[in-house]
Amino acid sequence: MAYFYDEPSHTFGEYLLVPGYTSADCIPENVSLRTPVTRFNKKAGEKSDLYMNIPMVSAVMQSVSDDKLAIALAKEGGISFIYGSQSIEDQAAMVARVKSYKAGFVTSDSNIRPDQTIEDVLNLIRQTGHSTIAVTADGTAHGKLEGIITERDFRVDHVQPGAKVRDYMTAFKDMITGQDGISLSDANDIIWKNKVNQLPIIDKNGNLVSLVFRKDFDSATVHPNELHDAKKRYIVGAGINTRDYMDRVPALLEAGVDVMTLDSSEGFTEWQRRALKDIHEKWPNAKVGAGNVVDREGFMFLAEAGADFVKIGIGGGSICITREQKGIGRGQATATIEVAKARDEYYEKTGIYVPICSDGGIVHDYHITLALAMGADFVMLGRYFARFDESPSNKLVINGNYVKEYWGEGSNRARNWQRYDLGGKKGMSFEEGVDSYVPYAGHLHDNVALTISKVVHTMCNCGALSIPELQEKAKITLVSSVTIQESSAHDVTVKNTSIRAE
């Protein structure tokens, strides 16, 4: 006979936190969101090999996680898991670009030849949105530097048709440049001393290496939580599947990936057990998470199989229709609570702490705090990050409003059949995700800062200065439908105003 649960499963929206005592020391500036990512022997006094400075990672999705978003999120202290539904070579190249990126040293994405026209310059500005264009002999990002041209170097209505870039650019002989190998501090000193807006960095042959911009001078101040490895390179993750992992993993490791995760809609499978065993035997230092699961049994299976962390959640994503299509899943809050208890049980039995990640079901910022309070070490977000400039999808105007495209890995658009693979023949039988739009929300930095501000303020309300302390002290209550209605503005006419953290 089938097993029936006594209680219904619940979502984050059905819970609220009850305030605890807030001491004089419990202020937002004192809160630490540092959290472990990979398993470690906690009872033996060991530390995890990998920590994050904020408990947020981006989902393994085509419309969310590429190298651009990975760099932006690492600057904030989180980790992006670059999507695996692409060729091994392309995914490894994205990882390599993140690892080779130097904060403050920007590879030029706007380049032109001196024999091209001002009309080409205008088209490039419209295409990239950047008004500083490097002029190189071959028009590439690393060609021999000939000059710099910006939109301030010409007046559109005074330029003759067919006018050449060379006639309006600042020529190389009149430019201030830096040599490859220069420190960011020295590069900024040159910028300020010479009152220039950008400093091209060239190699010994005069080829362009990168650009340093005056506007990026305060990057370290703006991004105090930047997440680096021992070589001061940004931390980056990647998604893998249970089909081609023996080919994909070595390419990702060679590119410098820091952590990987088996990306599947359902992780309680023999395929994930085999993948974890094979990877850890072949590459014992590789860090690989697994999932997704929604109960104690699923967690124990993956923890005993060697997962470095375990992802929780089936069917809770905003673009996911797995529950609708297959009737499989569980409310995200209930799943997180049960898996957290299993994680603690496994720790008491083995001494090994296996971090858990709540993946999906996050609608409002406070749901992140609830997930952490319920036991999650970090959360994985898709829709949240898809809204930002840094996500790889297109920004469009729909009905007069800016939106970003957002599609699920189980949609016909992505056709990531490996994520839903149950063995047997290759391919998708039906969709488990939709193709959609989400409201455009601007830059990642501004939004993450606001979200983190809400999380730390709520933690102070609970009397907690760290995530483990929040999990120990949090008081959580189920709420009625009437309470949920009462939780929003009601019985008033709301003005269109907003208060944002500065």
Secondary structure as UniProt FT lines:
FT   HELIX           12..14
FT   STRAND          15..18
FT   TURN            24..25
FT   HELIX           28..30
FT   STRAND          35..36
FT   STRAND          40..41
FT   TURN            42..45
FT   STRAND          51..52
FT   STRAND          56..58
FT   TURN            62..64
FT   HELIX           67..76
FT   STRAND          79..82
FT   HELIX           88..100
FT   TURN            103..104
FT   STRAND          105..106
FT   STRAND          111..112
FT   TURN            114..115
FT   HELIX           118..128
FT   STRAND          132..136
FT   TURN            137..138
FT   TURN            141..142
FT   STRAND          144..150
FT   HELIX           151..153
FT   HELIX           156..158
FT   TURN            161..162
FT   HELIX           165..167
FT   STRAND          170..171
FT   HELIX           172..174
FT   STRAND          178..179
FT   TURN            180..181
FT   HELIX           184..194
FT   STRAND          198..202
FT   TURN            204..205
FT   STRAND          207..213
FT   HELIX           214..216
FT   TURN            217..218
FT   HELIX           219..222
FT   TURN            224..225
FT   TURN            230..231
FT   STRAND          237..240
FT   HELIX           245..255
FT   STRAND          259..262
FT   HELIX           270..282
FT   TURN            284..285
FT   STRAND          288..293
FT   HELIX           296..305
FT   STRAND          310..312
FT   TURN            318..319
FT   HELIX           322..326
FT   HELIX           332..350
FT   STRAND          352..353
FT   STRAND          356..359
FT   HELIX           365..373
FT   TURN            374..375
FT   STRAND          378..381
FT   HELIX           383..386
FT   TURN            389..390
FT   STRAND          395..398
FT   TURN            399..400
FT   STRAND          401..407
FT   TURN            409..410
FT   TURN            412..414
FT   HELIX           417..420
FT   STRAND          435..439
FT   HELIX           444..461
FT   TURN            462..463
FT   HELIX           467..473
FT   STRAND          475..478
FT   HELIX           481..486
//
